[in-house]
Amino acid sequence: QVQLVESGGGLVQAGGSLRLSCKASGIMFSINNMGWYRQAPGKQRDLVASITSGGSTDYVDSVKGRFTISRDNAKNTVYLQMNSLKPEDTAVYYCTSQRWGTSFKYWGQGTQVTVSS
């Protein structure tokens, strides 16, 4: 049974930091590409950051220089370090795992991040 469990969300003031974690089970974590998406109220769900099995990273322009995605294969966990948070970063953040060799993604349940001005 595949599970992606996010944690670390919460309420923070603008300029603050949060670190999201996503613990995976039931998948071959080390060979799967991982990602973080977010969805604000009334908006579509968008990719924020991704990391390949080899450790290559990519970010949406709006978070470059502020967010860092990383992974610990020994712990089956992917992280999203978010610094200099802005009110527009407020959203539900979802962890994804792309099954190796396919375009299929597993999704976590999401964690709420709220940034107050």
C-alpha positions in Angstrom: 0.0 0.0 0.0 1.5 3.3 -1.1 1.4 6.2 1.4 2.8 9.7 1.2 2.4 11.5 4.4 3.2 15.3 4.5 3.9 17.2 7.6 5.3 20.6 8.6 2.7 22.9 7.4 1.2 25.7 9.5 0.8 29.4 10.0 3.7 31.7 9.6 4.3 35.4 9.2 5.6 36.8 5.9 9.3 36.5 5.8 9.3 33.4 7.9 10.3 29.8 7.1 8.8 26.4 7.2 10.1 23.0 6.3 7.7 20.5 4.8 8.4 16.7 5.0 6.9 13.9 3.1 7.5 10.4 4.3 6.9 7.7 1.7 6.1 4.0 2.1 5.2 1.2 -0.2 7.2 2.5 -3.1 10.7 2.2 -4.5 11.5 5.6 -3.2 15.1 5.9 -4.3 14.3 5.4 -8.0 11.2 7.6 -8.1 11.2 11.3 -9.0 9.6 13.3 -6.3 7.8 16.7 -6.3 5.8 19.2 -4.4 2.7 20.9 -5.8 0.5 23.5 -4.3 -3.1 24.6 -4.7 -4.5 27.9 -3.5 -8.2 28.5 -3.1 -9.9 28.8 -6.4 -6.8 28.1 -8.4 -5.3 25.1 -10.1 -2.8 22.8 -8.6 0.7 23.7 -9.8 4.1 22.2 -9.6 6.4 24.0 -7.2 9.6 22.0 -7.1 10.8 18.6 -8.2 13.8 16.3 -7.6 14.9 13.4 -9.7 16.2 10.1 -8.5 19.7 11.4 -9.3 19.2 14.6 -7.3 18.6 17.1 -10.0 16.2 19.8 -9.0 13.8 22.2 -10.7 11.7 25.1 -9.4 8.9 27.3 -10.6 10.2 30.8 -11.1 8.2 32.3 -8.2 10.1 30.2 -5.6 13.6 30.2 -7.0 16.1 31.3 -4.5 13.6 30.9 -1.6 12.6 27.2 -1.7 14.9 24.2 -1.6 13.8 20.6 -2.3 15.9 17.7 -1.1 15.6 14.0 -0.4 16.9 11.5 2.0 16.7 8.1 0.4 17.7 6.3 3.6 14.6 7.8 5.3 12.3 7.6 2.2 11.6 11.3 2.8 11.5 14.4 0.6 11.7 17.9 2.1 10.8 21.4 1.0 12.6 24.1 2.8 10.7 27.3 2.4 12.3 30.6 3.3 11.3 34.3 2.9 7.6 33.2 2.7 5.1 35.5 1.1 1.3 35.7 1.5 1.0 34.4 -2.1 2.7 31.2 -1.0 -0.5 30.3 1.0 -1.8 27.0 -0.3 -2.3 23.4 0.4 1.0 21.7 -0.5 1.0 18.2 -1.9 3.9 15.7 -2.2 4.1 13.5 -5.3 6.0 10.4 -6.3 6.3 9.5 -9.9 6.4 5.8 -10.5 9.7 4.9 -12.2 9.4 4.6 -16.0 5.9 6.0 -16.1 4.1 9.3 -15.9 1.9 8.0 -13.1 2.0 10.0 -9.8 1.1 9.0 -6.3 -0.2 11.9 -4.2 -0.2 12.7 -0.5 -3.1 14.2 1.4 -1.7 17.7 1.5 -0.6 20.0 4.2 -1.8 23.6 4.7 0.6 26.5 4.6 -0.7 29.9 5.5 1.4 33.0 5.4 0.1 36.1 7.1 1.0 39.6 6.0 
